[in-house]
Amino acid sequence: MIQILGNVRYQITLDPSAWIFDDRKEELEKVLAKETDKEEIRFEDSKEWNRQIIEGSSKPPTLKSEKKFKKKDLLEGTFIICLEPFFLYTEPERGEDAMITFTHDEGASIIPYSDRRLIYAQFSHEGRRLYDDGMVDILVIENGEIKEKLVHVTGIKFD
């Protein structure tokens, strides 16, 4: 578990072990190849609406993963998840001027909050979690290329 701390309205805790069931996860190879999944489930979709009523509102969303990934894919894939939605939930006090400090094995690295759409957490490799302690690697991906990789991130703090 990784806490997002610092100058934010809401401090949240990330649980990478749950991301394998999250629809927002993506296969690393597809992101690097700039492939995107265009299928989107909206509340106007009556099937999804009925599912929401029967099961209750479910966060994180899982229906797309249930349809898209076979069990074999989940057990053998390398997955990442964009951290932008989680960063938006925190509501940084400085807004677009906020800076995000990632604590990792080589020390600390600072990435501007304005680059949040480029920041991904890699939480699995070939179907296995990356680290026994549940931590992740942070990848900055732009135009299908890994610009920066932070190994074994243990903390995230907003300044």
Buried (B, 14 or more C-beta within 10 A) or exposed (E): EBEBBBEBEEEBEBEBEEBBBBBBBBBBEBBBEEEEEEEEBEEEEEEBEEBBEEEEEEEBBBBBBEEEBEEEEBEEBBBBBBBBEBBEEBEBEEEEEBBBBBBBEEEEBEBEBEBBEBBBBBBBEEBEBBBEEBBBBBBBBEEEEBEBEBBBBBBBBBB
